[in-house]
């Protein structure tokens, strides 16, 4: 039998350190649902999702009971919807409503994939699709949206970046407290098998139906580091790696069983340290445990680089297929350590931007003043996309210009989305740069053939 | 299905008896058992087989939880595979 101390360690991870399976996400290809009319297409989309996804919630709940590890979210990701609506310019909402209805019918928390891939250029229909996003987000509850505006191979589509800045602003303006913008992500190098929201979509290279699992556990990592208060940095990295291995193994087990029971292809485990606003479930606090007075001070980027890399190394050993974003997330409103640091002024947008160069995503769940100019939002997105493009990694921006609020005030989203202090943005303009349009060419190391 | 049952709490007479009784009356077989005092806390670990129990795992857990509350210990029941996955390479 396994050692007593190991059994107690596992039980404590769940009971005291908030270890959980953050999401079981079923990816469903909707290419077969394209019909002659938008109405028929929407019906086919609804029917297929309800058919394929009807057991997700039950299977996730059963596994949660059997393994004694909570499965927090059940989700669906679908083929980027811009492919489905290409023939139906101006009527995209119909498909969006069908996606949202299907999500409610099968009981999943979110459905991702109201997405477009325009990293090199945009078709007329994709432009129409992107312009539909704000209204779609205001008229749906569970649908999430994303647009890939750049890649290391293609460069950055600055026309799309300009447009996406407008989408973010409009989505925030027409929803309560800007919530619409919290369901939208701009990506560079978006991955096709990400199970986490708001950026999940079922990539075009994927099969009919696949299950991906996202594990989390910032609390477990923090606890492990707490037990070695005077260790060297080498030992810190080793401990994170071992802890990541253990939690990914459980994700691997759940993935095996979930895909079998749902009759779907076995996808990937995404090992991401995804924080929640609960105390003891914070990535910011892991960095502070490493020896920072408060996250955001000098040294933060180095600590995060160490953490992100060690998490990946431990995870890769533990599972035959690791994918998604795998690493550390730094969503400000969802992490109590980050919230506190943003409040005290330790954590600024500039520092966050630096942090995104070494972690798995980007400027995530950051609230900014409602009167921020659209061109500033686009410029902020462009900066983040440039980091992703040049470093050959995924970067994302999920930023909320909260209507009628400014620095010093708060926005409360509730639940997993948490609360955020409004952070100041740079007050000098990039209007001229953004208005130019065109494309930032791919970096030289993007030409690898 | 094999599960690991853990009982953790303040030591007092009758803990093993009451847990074993509940398991026996629900046709759960105990395949291995170890008990120790870790940092002055009573810690018992059982490997049990619930395949022939009329109760579902969820029902069994609920009963064990209620018993734990009654006698002042914390009782967990988890699939053995979780521990194997985490601690065996």
Interface residues (C-beta under 8 A of the other chain):
Chain A: X1 X2 X3 X4 X5 X6 X7 X8 X10 X11 X15 X65 X66 X67 X68 X69 X246 X247 X249 X250 X252 X253
Chain B: X1 X4 X6 X8 X32 X34 X36 X38 X43 X45 X47 X57 X58 X61 X74 X76 X77 X78 X79 X81 X82 X83 X84 X85 X86 X87 X88
